[in-house]
């Protein structure tokens, strides 16, 4: 893995676990010093992530994590529905004991942020599909909305419902219940999306288009 790719992965992990939240500025010099690399790979990584819509360059100001509006959140969750349901469909019947144990462990983790644990759970269920590109896309989409998933889990009290849906989804994977798993995952994503979109519409966040 190149240095710029390592920096990119580090930034995505910070987005995913909430260390970088909506509206936060990312200082290139500070990040380069923290990761003990030069500013060149940092700049390359920031530009790639901005191209994917996870970051945004502000003229003469720097780089920040964009705030999402309802329309963009709706797009991201629609993409999650398509990508993640396809990944799960391809993974059903291929889960090893290790995969299922990893997913169970993610449900019980308290040493990482809720969004990082959430991704660890989903990744454990999707990885057996063997779709590396699809998994990277899903990872990117999770990181893009991580700050808002925190809002759903905390402010909108979605943690109880989400936890139960995760446990039911894991049971479906254990039983190789393809139809049941698809129903649970579809409902899981729709519930989170609807709650977040409703809150974003109430907040009337200014539109910042998702730049592919």
PyMOL commands that set and color helices and strands:
alter all, ss='L'
color gray80, all
select helices_A, chain A and resi 3-16+28-35+39-51+70-91+97-108+114-129+132-154+159-174+178-203
alter helices_A, ss='H'
color red, helices_A
select strands_A, chain A and resi 25-26+56-58+62-64
alter strands_A, ss='S'
color yellow, strands_A
deselect
rebuild
show_as cartoon
